[in-house]
Amino acid sequence: MFEDADLVQRDVLVLRATAPPDAQFSVLDERGREIGRVLAEGELVGKNVPTRLVLYDQKHMPVLALERSTHYAETPEYSVVDGRGHPVETGWRVCTMKPERGRRRREAGGVFLTIRDSTKAEVGSFAQALPPEGDYRLGSTFLYTITAEVTSELRLAALGFAIHFTERSSRFPAWMLKPLPKLGLAWPGSANGTESRAALGQRPLA
């Protein structure tokens, strides 16, 4: 039985990781309110790659953790555990994240991945997004969306991948990060506000 933390059960999350030296990794709801934070714990290896990333909710309770391998600093391998330390299967049998091409990729203006379950049915997406309104710090912002009924295990696996991808992206060189605020989907808490759910085929928020 996997942890059914409220944060994990949300269908829309915004992952915002800012670049060093002002490194901060926040998890926001669709309105732009912080509802969680990812903290690096443990020793640092290679190019300052944390060996452990832990997602905490607003009560500072652990929701999930990524255990990072120390062997490959450039492309570190990782495993996911839930808030109680139970291992989560992250292989293709649980979920896959596949690049999307065509209209949705163009609308996103950058990275757009589809989340699929073990039957290869699309159950969500992970897309490059605009930063929160008024946040001009260098970094990476991604919109994580679940659009179907899925298991807690799949949610944990997909969110673990999303955290891994966002954190690594935030460590790109500054020249790669500077164009990002001009790319990506708008969402209600971003500077351009209301278009992201329409782009994902969802109803507008009230």
CORUR-V368009 format. One record per residue. N is the residue number from 1. SS is DSSP state (A for helix, B for strand, O for the rest). BURIAL is 1 if it has 9 or more other ideal C-beta (glycine too) atoms within 8 Angstrom, else 0. Layout:
<<N/SS/BURIAL> <N/SS/BURIAL>>
This chain:
<<1/O/0> <2/O/1> <3/O/1> <4/O/0> <5/O/1> <6/A/0> <7/A/1> <8/A/1> <9/A/0> <10/O/1> <11/O/0> <12/B/1> <13/B/1> <14/B/1> <15/B/1> <16/B/1> <17/B/1> <18/B/1> <19/O/1> <20/O/0> <21/O/0> <22/O/0> <23/O/1> <24/B/0> <25/B/1> <26/B/1> <27/B/1> <28/B/1> <29/O/1> <30/O/1> <31/O/0> <32/O/1> <33/O/0> <34/B/0> <35/B/1> <36/B/1> <37/B/1> <38/B/1> <39/B/0> <40/B/0> <41/B/0> <42/B/0> <43/B/0> <44/B/1> <45/B/0> <46/O/0> <47/O/0> <48/O/0> <49/B/1> <50/B/1> <51/B/1> <52/B/1> <53/B/1> <54/B/1> <55/B/1> <56/B/1> <57/B/1> <58/O/0> <59/O/0> <60/O/0> <61/O/0> <62/B/0> <63/B/1> <64/B/1> <65/B/1> <66/B/1> <67/B/1> <68/B/1> <69/O/0> <70/O/0> <71/O/0> <72/O/0> <73/O/0> <74/O/0> <75/O/0> <76/O/1> <77/O/0> <78/B/1> <79/B/1> <80/B/1> <81/B/1> <82/B/1> <83/O/1> <84/O/0> <85/O/0> <86/O/1> <87/B/0> <88/B/1> <89/O/0> <90/O/1> <91/O/0> <92/O/0> <93/O/0> <94/O/1> <95/O/1> <96/B/0> <97/B/1> <98/B/0> <99/B/0> <100/O/1> <101/O/0> <102/O/0> <103/A/0> <104/A/1> <105/A/1> <106/A/0> <107/A/1> <108/A/1> <109/O/1> <110/O/1> <111/O/1> <112/B/1> <113/B/1> <114/B/1> <115/B/1> <116/B/1> <117/O/1> <118/O/0> <119/O/0> <120/O/0> <121/O/0> <122/B/1> <123/B/1> <124/B/1> <125/B/1> <126/B/1> <127/B/1> <128/B/1> <129/B/1> <130/O/1> <131/O/1> <132/B/1> <133/O/0> <134/O/0> <135/O/0> <136/O/0> <137/O/0> <138/O/0> <139/B/1> <140/B/1> <141/B/1> <142/B/1> <143/B/1> <144/B/1> <145/B/1> <146/B/1> <147/O/1> <148/O/1> <149/O/0> <150/O/1> <151/O/0> <152/A/1> <153/A/1> <154/A/1> <155/A/1> <156/A/1> <157/A/1> <158/A/1> <159/A/1> <160/A/1> <161/A/1> <162/A/1> <163/A/1> <164/A/1> <165/A/1> <166/A/1> <167/A/1> <168/A/0> <169/A/1> <170/O/1> <171/O/1> <172/O/0> <173/O/0> <174/A/0> <175/A/0> <176/A/0> <177/A/1> <178/A/0> <179/A/0> <180/A/1> <181/A/0> <182/A/0> <183/O/1> <184/O/1> <185/B/1> <186/O/1> <187/O/1> <188/O/1> <189/O/1> <190/B/1> <191/O/1> <192/O/0> <193/O/1> <194/O/1> <195/O/1> <196/A/1> <197/A/1> <198/A/1> <199/A/1> <200/O/1> <201/O/0> <202/O/0> <203/O/0> <204/O/0> <205/O/0> <206/O/0>>
